[in-house]
Each structure stands twice: as C-alpha cells, then as structure tokens.
Amino acid sequence: MPSTRPSLTRREFTACAGATVLTAVYAPNVFAQDKSGTKPIILGSGEHRYEAIHDWLKPPQTIAWGDTHGLCQDQQGRIYVAHTVHASSQIKKAVLVFDANGNYITAWGEEFQGGAHGLDIRDENGEEFLYHCDIRRRLVVKTTLNGNLVWQQSYPTQAEVYPSVDRYRPTNVAFAPNGDFFVGDGYGSSYIHRHSIEGEYISTLATPGSDKGQVSCPHGLWVDDRGDKPKLAVADRSNARIQYFTLEGEHLGFVTEGMRKPCHFKTRGELMLVPDLDSVITLLDKDNKVVAHLGDGHPSSLRGAPRDKFIPGKFVHPHDAIFLNTGDILVAEWVPIGRITLLRKLDA
C-alpha cells in the first residue's frame, strides 16, 4: 500500500532536491515592517515591485493547513488551494476555495488528505476542470470545480517502465494545445508521460538522468507559448535547471541562470514565474533571463519552525506560485503549517 504520511520526509526532500545551491544574481530590496507592523513589506525594484502580504489566505478555524502545495484560479476569480491537511485539523478537507478577495468560500476533497500536491485548471469547451496530482494514492485525478470525479489514472502500465505502482508518484501536469496533457513523475522514477484528454497513455517523453533529454525530479511542467511555437518547460529540479522540449519530446535546451530548485511555472505576457524551493520567487523575461529574485530567504532552516520564527519578506520554501487575474502573484510554501503569501503588484 502507498504511504499515508502527509508530506515528504526530510530525507525524501534531500534526495529530490539535492542539487548544488546557486548564489542569486539579483538581490531584491526588502523593506520590512516596523515593530508596530504598520509599514508594508516591499520586495523587488523598478517595474517588479510587490507588497508582500503573508498569510493572505487563511483557512477557517476548523481546518489547519498542512503543507500548502498547489494553487490555481478559475475564470470567475475563485482561488483553489491544495494542502496535505495538518494532523490537528478538525476537518480533513484538502482543497479549499476562496473568492478573488481572499475570503473563504468552501472546502472539499477528504480523499486527497496527505496527498494533495499539484493542482492546475483548464477550460475544456467552455467548462473548467481541475487536475490534481495525489502523491499519497499515486494518482492523477480530474474533477469538476466542485470536486466531482471525472476520472482518475494510476501509473501508465503501457509505458513498460514501472515494475509496480510504488515507483510512480506524479507531481504536476501541463496542458498541450490539442487537449493532451503531460505528467511529471517527480517523486517516483523521473519520467514524463503524455496522455489524452480522457487520461489515456500516449507516450513517454523523458527518462531519468542528467543528460540532454533526461530529467531528475521533473517536479513541475508548463507549456510555454511565449515564442513562435509552444514548448514544454520542465522544472528539472534535482538537476537545478529548466529543461525545454518540443511537444513531441525533442530536447531543445536548458536554462540554468538563477535556478536553484525550480518547482513549477506560470506565464503572463512576457514573464515566467518560477517558485524555487530554495527560498525564492524568480521572474524571467521572454529570453529566460532573470529580472527579479523576490523574497530570497536563503539559507533557510525554518521549515519546521513556528510561525513567529518566519522572517517578514523572506520565503522559506516556495512550492507553487501563480499570477492572479489581477497580475498579482500568489505563493504557496512547503511548510508543515502552510503559508499563502500575496505579492501585490505596485506601480514602478
């Protein structure tokens, strides 16, 4: 049976994220709150300035955050958070829904307790669906926005690379323009697979390793459409790089500048947003050059610390981040008491 522990152990984290830490090229300006807590925390500079509002999303009193893993927002502005659920939580629902202003609406998904990880959303012919990666049950799950099951898929036996299900642990998905989607087996055996919109296996694009076309902990995926042709960007986390592929799986190149332990991606206009588990949020321009490092908290030893030990304006372990419909940024961190931070965009 798969493990039921609610989050990765430190040993698992080290194995998956053990690449050499790179020194940040850009050191953002941080203006911390004064002792009264009234002065805003400003990160970045120039056209990339943000006010950091920690704990912007708060669960109701009956739910205690576990590791806050996944984020997405629907077309109506509602925000979805996937978390593992803390042991002290009275209610064991792993998907929480908030309105665009950060007000709690509802929660569901007890079946994802201990496994809620990747969370992405896609419009399919006018109806939006959520795609969940469950690292406890080792499943990719498609649901409606209300949590109704559409389908769920276990490991792809047709790939003929898994001796058993316990070698498969999907972490995130990415969506191809034709309706297919890609799955990163980030915590399992480091493969990337392509599936149809019905969840059926099509092909395997990448295999384990560190050479071209190989990946190690492909934690996050994103179809990057900022160029002439869409390309698959992979957060090749244990190799401390972004790796690019064609949608058919041909290796295109690497991005290593400013990368430490990249977790996932989102794009907006010419910018790419990279939550990096090594304590920083990174913004890349259309040429994948670093334009900002935000909230750099490296080195961090605060994963298991209580909230009052967290440093204002400094991240511990960013795990996912999204551009909200407003252009603001929302960050979820891999800490066992959860934290969701809003980075409110400021004028240059």
C-alpha positions in Angstrom: 0.0 0.0 0.0 1.2 3.6 -0.7 2.5 5.6 2.3 -0.1 7.7 4.1 2.3 10.2 5.6 1.1 13.7 5.0 4.3 15.2 3.5 7.7 14.2 2.2 10.3 13.5 4.9 13.5 15.5 5.1 15.3 12.5 3.6 12.9 12.4 0.6 13.3 16.2 0.2 17.1 16.0 0.2 17.1 13.1 -2.4 14.7 15.0 -4.7 16.1 18.5 -4.2 19.8 17.8 -3.5 21.3 19.9 -6.3 24.0 22.4 -5.6 22.6 25.8 -4.5 23.5 28.7 -6.7 24.1 32.2 -5.4 21.4 34.7 -6.5 22.5 37.1 -9.2 19.9 39.7 -8.1 19.4 40.8 -4.5 16.0 42.4 -4.2 15.3 45.4 -2.0 13.3 44.4 1.1 11.6 47.0 3.3 10.4 45.1 6.3 7.6 46.0 8.7 8.5 48.2 11.6 7.8 47.0 15.2 4.2 48.2 15.0 3.7 46.1 11.9 2.2 49.0 10.0 4.9 49.6 7.4 4.4 47.5 4.3 6.9 44.9 3.1 8.1 45.8 -0.3 10.0 43.3 -2.5 11.9 43.9 -5.7 12.6 47.1 -7.6 11.7 49.1 -10.7 8.8 47.6 -12.6 9.0 44.5 -10.5 7.9 45.8 -7.1 5.5 43.9 -4.9 4.0 44.4 -1.5 4.3 41.0 0.4 1.2 40.1 2.5 1.9 36.9 4.3 -1.0 34.6 5.3 -3.3 36.5 2.9 -5.4 33.3 2.6 -6.4 31.8 5.9 -8.4 28.6 6.4 -11.4 28.5 8.7 -10.8 27.6 12.4 -11.9 24.0 11.8 -9.2 23.4 9.2 -5.5 23.7 9.9 -3.1 24.0 6.9 -0.7 21.1 6.2 1.9 21.6 3.5 0.4 24.1 1.1 1.3 22.6 -2.2 -0.9 23.7 -5.2 -2.7 26.8 -6.4 -4.9 27.8 -9.3 -7.6 30.4 -10.1 -10.7 29.9 -12.3 -12.2 32.4 -14.7 -14.6 33.7 -12.1 -11.6 34.7 -9.9 -12.1 31.9 -7.3 -8.8 30.6 -5.9 -8.1 26.9 -5.1 -5.5 25.7 -2.7 -4.3 22.1 -2.3 -2.8 21.2 1.1 -2.0 18.0 2.8 -4.1 18.8 6.0 -2.4 19.2 9.4 -2.8 16.4 11.9 -4.5 18.8 14.3 -7.2 19.8 11.7 -10.8 19.1 12.8 -11.9 18.8 9.2 -9.8 16.8 6.8 -10.7 18.5 3.5 -7.7 19.1 1.3 -9.0 21.5 -1.3 -10.0 25.0 -0.1 -11.8 27.6 -2.2 -11.6 31.4 -1.7 -13.0 34.3 -3.6 -10.9 36.8 -5.5 -10.6 39.0 -2.4 -9.3 36.1 -0.3 -12.5 35.3 1.6 -13.0 31.6 2.4 -15.9 30.0 0.5 -15.8 26.2 0.9 -13.7 23.1 1.2 -13.8 19.6 -0.1 -11.6 16.6 -1.0 -11.1 14.5 2.0 -9.8 11.8 -0.3 -6.7 14.0 -1.0 -5.7 14.3 2.6 -2.0 13.6 2.9 -1.5 13.5 -0.9 -2.8 16.8 -2.3 0.1 18.2 -4.4 -0.1 19.5 -8.0 -3.2 21.5 -8.9 -4.0 23.0 -12.3 -7.1 24.2 -14.1 -8.1 24.0 -17.8 -11.1 25.3 -19.8 -12.4 22.5 -22.0 -15.0 23.6 -24.4 -16.4 26.2 -22.0 -16.2 24.2 -18.8 -13.3 24.3 -16.4 -11.8 21.3 -14.8 -9.3 20.7 -12.0 -6.3 18.3 -12.5 -4.9 17.0 -9.2 -1.7 15.1 -8.6 -2.1 12.9 -5.5 1.3 11.8 -4.2 -0.2 9.5 -1.5 -2.5 7.5 -3.7 -0.2 7.9 -6.7 -2.9 9.2 -9.0 -3.7 11.9 -11.5 -7.3 12.9 -10.8 -9.6 15.1 -12.9 -12.6 16.7 -11.1 -15.1 19.5 -11.7 -14.7 22.7 -9.8 -17.0 21.3 -7.1 -14.9 18.2 -6.7 -17.0 15.7 -8.6 -14.8 13.0 -10.0 -14.5 12.8 -13.8 -11.7 10.2 -13.9 -8.6 9.1 -12.1 -5.5 7.4 -13.5 -2.8 5.3 -11.8 0.6 4.6 -13.3 0.8 4.0 -17.1 1.5 0.3 -17.4 1.7 0.8 -21.2 5.0 2.7 -20.7 6.6 -0.5 -19.6 9.0 1.3 -17.2 7.3 0.6 -13.8 7.7 -2.8 -12.1 5.0 -1.7 -9.7 2.8 1.3 -8.7 5.1 2.3 -5.8 7.7 3.5 -8.4 5.2 6.2 -9.6 4.4 9.4 -7.8 3.1 12.2 -10.1 3.7 15.8 -9.0 2.3 18.1 -11.7 0.7 18.3 -15.1 0.9 20.6 -18.1 -1.7 21.1 -20.9 -1.0 20.8 -24.6 -2.9 22.9 -27.1 -4.6 19.9 -28.7 -6.2 18.7 -25.4 -3.5 16.2 -24.4 -1.6 16.7 -21.1 1.8 15.9 -19.8 2.5 14.3 -16.4 5.8 14.7 -14.4 6.6 11.7 -12.3 8.6 13.9 -10.0 8.6 11.9 -6.8 8.6 8.5 -8.4 11.1 7.4 -11.1 11.6 10.7 -13.0 9.7 10.1 -16.3 7.5 12.5 -18.2 4.4 11.0 -19.9 1.9 12.3 -22.4 -1.8 11.4 -22.0 -5.0 12.2 -24.0 -7.8 14.4 -22.6 -9.5 11.2 -21.5 -6.4 10.3 -19.4 -5.2 7.5 -21.8 -1.4 7.0 -22.1 0.1 8.1 -25.4 3.9 8.2 -25.0 6.9 8.8 -22.7 8.9 11.9 -23.5 11.8 12.0 -20.9 13.7 9.4 -18.9 15.8 9.6 -15.7 19.2 11.1 -15.7 21.2 14.3 -16.1 22.0 14.4 -19.8 20.0 16.1 -22.6 16.5 14.8 -22.7 16.9 13.3 -19.2 15.4 14.6 -16.0 15.8 14.2 -12.3 12.7 15.1 -10.2 10.6 16.7 -13.0 8.6 18.4 -10.4 6.7 21.0 -12.5 5.7 21.3 -16.1 4.3 24.2 -18.2 3.6 24.6 -22.0 5.4 27.9 -22.7 3.7 29.8 -25.5 5.8 33.0 -25.3 7.7 32.1 -28.5 6.8 31.3 -32.1 5.9 27.7 -31.1 4.7 26.3 -27.8 7.4 24.4 -25.9 7.3 22.1 -22.9 9.2 23.7 -19.9 10.2 21.2 -17.2 11.3 22.1 -13.7 14.2 19.6 -13.7 14.6 20.2 -10.0 17.3 17.9 -8.8 19.4 18.9 -11.9 18.9 22.6 -10.8 17.7 23.7 -14.2 14.7 24.3 -16.5 14.8 21.9 -19.5 12.9 22.6 -22.7 11.4 20.1 -25.1 9.3 20.2 -28.2 5.8 18.9 -27.5 6.9 15.7 -29.2 9.7 15.3 -26.7 12.8 16.5 -28.6 15.3 18.2 -26.3 15.7 21.9 -27.1 17.9 23.4 -24.3 18.5 24.3 -20.7 18.0 27.4 -18.5 20.4 27.4 -15.6 20.8 31.1 -14.7 19.3 31.9 -11.3 17.9 28.3 -11.0 18.4 26.5 -7.6 15.5 24.1 -7.1 12.8 25.2 -9.5 9.4 23.8 -8.7 6.8 24.9 -11.3 5.9 27.7 -13.7 3.3 30.1 -14.8 3.5 32.7 -17.6 1.8 36.1 -18.1 2.7 38.2 -21.1 6.5 38.0 -21.5 7.2 37.0 -17.9 7.7 33.5 -16.5 7.1 32.9 -12.8 9.3 30.3 -11.1 8.7 29.3 -7.4 12.0 27.9 -6.3 12.1 25.6 -3.3 15.4 27.1 -2.2 13.6 30.1 -0.7 13.0 32.5 -3.5 10.5 33.5 -6.2 12.2 34.2 -9.6 10.9 36.1 -12.6 12.3 35.5 -16.0 11.8 37.7 -19.2 10.9 36.4 -22.6 14.5 35.3 -23.2 14.6 33.5 -19.8 16.9 36.0 -18.2 16.4 36.7 -14.6 14.7 40.1 -14.0 13.9 39.7 -10.3 14.5 37.4 -7.3 11.8 38.1 -4.7 11.9 37.4 -1.0 15.1 35.5 -1.1 15.3 33.7 2.2 18.3 31.5 1.5 19.8 29.9 3.5 16.6 28.7 5.3 16.3 26.3 8.1 12.8 27.3 9.1 10.6 24.5 7.5 9.7 23.1 10.9 9.7 26.4 12.8 6.6 28.0 14.3 5.1 31.0 12.5 6.6 33.6 14.8 10.1 32.5 13.7 9.4 33.2 10.0 11.1 36.3 8.7 8.8 39.0 7.2 9.6 39.4 3.5 11.6 36.2 3.3 10.3 32.9 1.9 11.0 29.5 3.4 10.2 27.0 0.7 8.0 28.3 -2.3 6.4 25.3 -3.8 3.8 26.8 -6.2 3.0 30.3 -7.4 0.5 31.7 -9.8 -0.3 35.0 -11.5 -3.7 36.0 -10.3 -6.2 37.6 -12.8 -5.1 41.0 -11.5 -1.4 40.5 -12.2 -0.6 40.0 -8.6 1.3 36.8 -7.5 0.1 34.2 -5.0 2.7 31.9 -3.4 2.2 28.6 -1.6 5.0 27.3 0.6 6.1 23.8 1.5 6.0 24.2 5.3 4.0 21.8 7.6 1.9 24.7 9.0 1.2 26.1 5.5 1.6 29.7 4.3 0.0 31.5 1.4 1.5 34.9 0.5 0.1 37.6 -1.8 2.6 39.7 -3.7 0.6 42.7 -4.7 1.9 44.4 -7.8 3.0 48.0 -7.3 3.5 50.7 -9.9 7.1 51.3 -11.0 
